[in-house]
């Protein structure tokens, strides 16, 4: 199974109803993502950091996720400052560093980190199962939520099956290289992964039917209403502040 590192906790975000957090994320994330106002982007980054601290998440796991995001930002910083036109900040050898070329990756980097922190604090603090049930309560179709939940659940199974077949190939002294044998082996490996996954899916489907699967995945633990009010008020206040900052 895919590990949900941030879903376990006892903070107000972990206890809150996923519906409240989904609505808050639907308001905050697009507003920050499509806005080009530096004040709004910085405020969104501040809220992301504040929510992560409020959720009491392990900072080392959060930083690992941010490292992955900022790897892509690094390539933007390599290319964009030297492209474009307009005011030149300084010359780096024969290359000119443009002001617009620096402002654009700066905005994208701040925005990407802010949005990532908001996603981690608002969505990752609930399990995918609870998020799926939250989507169903918001009116999303049953078929979509079931597809989301089963896909997430059995991606781990597919990864395990692929790992098992790859270990079997290594035990048979398979060494990849630029040869027809290597390409054929990887083709068989991928094909058998899908075949085994399909067979596993049929077995799981039959097992679920035998256990009386009714089309929904019930949640045994109920969210705290007190946390719902706190998180809902906090998210509404944050969204109001973002709107006010964008107007000023």
C-alpha positions in Angstrom: 0.0 0.0 0.0 1.0 3.6 -0.6 1.9 5.1 2.8 -0.2 8.1 3.9 2.3 9.7 6.2 0.4 12.9 7.0 -3.0 11.2 7.6 -2.3 10.1 11.1 -2.4 12.7 13.8 -4.5 14.4 16.5 -4.6 18.0 15.4 -7.7 20.0 14.5 -7.0 19.4 10.8 -6.9 15.6 11.3 -10.1 15.7 13.3 -12.0 18.0 11.0 -14.6 16.7 8.5 -13.0 16.2 5.0 -15.9 18.1 3.5 -14.9 21.3 5.3 -11.3 20.9 4.2 -12.3 20.1 0.6 -14.4 23.2 0.4 -11.6 25.3 1.9 -9.1 23.8 -0.5 -11.4 24.4 -3.5 -11.5 28.1 -2.5 -7.9 28.7 -1.4 -5.9 26.6 -3.9 -7.2 28.1 -7.2 -7.2 31.6 -5.8 -3.5 31.4 -4.9 -2.6 29.3 -8.0 -4.0 31.7 -10.6 -3.1 34.9 -8.8 -0.1 36.9 -10.0 -0.1 39.4 -7.1 3.0 38.9 -5.0 1.2 40.0 -1.8 -1.4 37.3 -2.3 1.2 34.6 -3.2 3.2 35.5 0.0 0.1 35.4 2.1 -0.8 32.0 0.6 2.7 30.8 1.5 2.3 32.1 5.0 -1.1 30.3 5.4 0.5 27.1 4.1 3.3 27.3 6.7 0.9 28.2 9.4 -1.5 25.3 8.6 1.4 22.8 8.5 2.6 23.9 11.9 -1.0 23.9 13.3 -1.4 20.3 12.0 1.7 19.3 13.9 3.2 17.5 10.9 6.7 16.1 10.9 8.8 18.7 9.2 11.3 16.3 7.7 8.5 14.6 5.7 7.2 18.0 4.6 10.6 19.1 3.6 11.1 16.0 1.5 7.9 16.8 -0.5 9.1 20.4 -0.9 12.5 19.2 -2.2 10.7 17.2 -5.0 8.7 20.4 -5.9 11.8 22.6 -5.9 13.8 20.3 -8.1 11.5 21.4 -10.9 11.8 25.0 -9.8 15.6 24.7 -10.1 15.4 24.1 -13.9 13.1 27.1 -14.2 15.8 29.2 -12.5 18.4 27.9 -14.9 16.5 28.9 -18.1 14.0 31.7 -17.4 16.4 34.5 -16.1 18.3 34.4 -19.4 15.2 34.5 -21.6 12.8 37.3 -22.4 13.4 40.9 -23.0 13.2 44.3 -21.2 15.2 45.6 -18.4 18.6 43.9 -17.8 19.6 43.4 -14.2 23.2 42.4 -14.9 25.3 40.4 -17.3 26.5 36.9 -16.6 29.4 36.7 -19.1 27.8 36.9 -22.6 24.4 36.2 -21.2 22.0 38.9 -20.0 19.9 38.4 -16.8 16.5 40.1 -17.4 14.3 41.5 -14.6 11.2 39.8 -15.9 13.1 36.6 -16.3 13.9 36.7 -12.5 10.4 37.8 -11.4 8.6 35.0 -13.2 10.5 32.0 -11.6 10.3 33.8 -8.2 6.5 34.0 -8.4 6.3 30.4 -9.7 8.5 29.1 -6.9 6.6 30.9 -4.1 3.3 29.9 -5.6 4.3 26.2 -6.0 5.6 26.0 -2.4 2.5 27.8 -1.0 0.1 25.5 -2.9 2.1 22.4 -1.9 1.9 23.3 1.8 -1.8 24.1 1.5 -2.4 20.7 -0.1 -0.4 18.9 2.5 -2.1 20.6 5.4 -5.7 20.5 4.1 -5.9 17.3 2.0 -3.1 15.0 3.2 -4.3 15.2 6.8 -7.2 13.0 5.8 -6.9 9.5 4.4 -7.9 9.0 0.8 -10.8 6.9 2.0 -12.2 9.8 4.0 -11.5 12.3 1.2 -13.5 10.0 -1.2 -16.4 9.9 1.2 -16.2 13.7 1.5 -16.3 14.1 -2.3 -19.4 11.8 -2.3 -21.1 14.1 0.3 -20.4 17.1 -1.9 -22.3 15.4 -4.8 -19.5 13.8 -6.7 -20.7 10.6 -8.5 -20.4 7.3 -6.7 -18.5 5.8 -9.7 -15.8 8.4 -9.6 -15.3 8.1 -5.8 -15.1 4.3 -6.0 -12.7 4.5 -8.9 -10.5 7.0 -6.9 -10.5 4.8 -3.8 -9.8 1.5 -5.5 -7.2 3.0 -7.8 -5.3 4.4 -4.8 -5.7 1.3 -2.8 -4.4 -1.1 -5.5 -1.6 1.0 -6.9 0.4 -0.4 -4.1 -0.5 -3.9 -5.1 0.6 -3.2 -8.7 3.9 -1.8 -7.4 4.4 -4.9 -5.3 3.7 -7.2 -8.2 6.1 -5.3 -10.4 8.8 -5.5 -7.7 8.3 -9.2 -7.4 8.6 -9.8 -11.1 11.7 -7.6 -11.2 13.4 -9.5 -8.4 12.6 -12.7 -10.2 14.4 -11.4 -13.3 17.4 -10.4 -11.2 17.6 -13.8 -9.6 17.8 -15.2 -13.2 20.9 -13.0 -13.7 19.2 -10.5 -15.9 21.3 -7.5 -16.6 19.8 -4.6 -18.5 21.7 -3.2 -21.5 21.2 -1.8 -25.0 20.1 -5.0 -26.6 17.0 -6.6 -28.0 16.9 -9.1 -25.1 16.7 -6.2 -22.6 13.8 -4.5 -24.5 12.0 -7.9 -24.8 12.4 -8.6 -21.1 11.1 -5.2 -20.0 8.1 -5.6 -22.4 7.3 -9.0 -20.8 7.8 -7.5 -17.4 5.3 -4.7 -18.0 2.9 -6.9 -19.8 2.9 -9.5 -17.0 2.5 -6.8 -14.4 -0.8 -5.7 -16.1 -1.9 -9.3 -16.5 -1.3 -10.2 -12.9 -2.9 -6.9 -11.8 -6.0 -7.7 -13.9 -6.2 -11.2 -12.3 -5.8 -9.7 -8.8 -8.5 -7.2 -9.6 -11.0 -10.0 -10.5 -10.2 -11.8 -7.3 -10.7 -8.7 -5.2 -14.0 -7.9 -7.0 -15.3 -11.4 -6.3 -14.2 -11.2 -2.7 -15.9 -7.8 -2.2 -19.2 -9.2 -3.8 -19.1 -12.2 -1.5 -18.7 -9.8 1.5 -21.8 -7.9 0.5 -20.1 -4.8 -0.9 -22.9 -2.2 -1.3 -21.0 0.4 -3.4 -19.7 2.6 -0.6 -16.8 2.5 1.9 -18.2 3.4 5.3 -16.1 5.5 7.7 -16.1 4.1 11.2 -14.6 7.2 13.0 -16.7 10.3 13.1 -15.0 13.8 12.8 -15.2 16.2 15.7 -17.8 18.9 15.3 -15.8 21.2 17.4 -12.8 20.8 15.0 -15.1 21.4 12.1 -16.2 24.8 13.4 -12.6 25.8 14.2 -11.2 24.7 10.8 -14.1 26.1 8.9 -13.8 29.5 10.6 -10.0 29.5 10.1 -10.4 28.7 6.4 -13.1 31.2 5.9 -11.0 33.9 7.6 -8.0 33.0 5.5 -9.9 33.2 2.3 -11.4 36.6 3.3 -7.9 37.9 4.1 -6.6 36.7 0.7 -9.5 38.5 -1.1 -8.8 41.7 0.9 -5.1 41.6 0.1 -5.8 41.2 -3.6 -8.1 44.2 -3.5 -5.8 46.5 -1.7 
